[in-house]
Amino acid sequence: MTEKAMSAKEQPSADGCRLLFASKLNNTIELFRFQGHNR
């Protein structure tokens, strides 16, 4: 936990972009699943 936080502070751009992209990707996947279940 602490090591990851420190590394994130050292490289905010790379880790931040990865986390942001991952969260967006997960949100889109969940949205598609939700729409699929509604059909």
Secondary structure, DSSP 8 states (H G I E B T S, - for coil): -HHHHHHHHHSHHHHHHHHHHHHHHHHHHHHHHHHHHH-
